[in-house]
């Protein structure tokens, strides 16, 4: 009977150890899940910020293109004005009003 009692006690001890180990694994799993959830939230926030930055970059590129177009138009207008002045001067030199 003592052998059976001793064996039973050993099995109960092993069961207790297994339960403690399982509880530790469950805690570790919960910690990992919380960490992964936090990373998922952070990843979503980073993706949102990246989208905003990309939209801002596109807006700035469009503004820069518009400014280049306006600059080119102003340069062309200035050139036309200069050519008109040269033509007027030439016409005056040639004696034509």
Secondary structure, DSSP 8 states (H G I E B T S, - for coil): -HHHHHHHHHHHHHHHHHHHHHHHHHHHHHHHHHHHHHHHHHHHHHHHHHHHHHHHHHHHHHHHHHHHHHHHHHHHHHHHHHHHHHHHHHHHHTT--
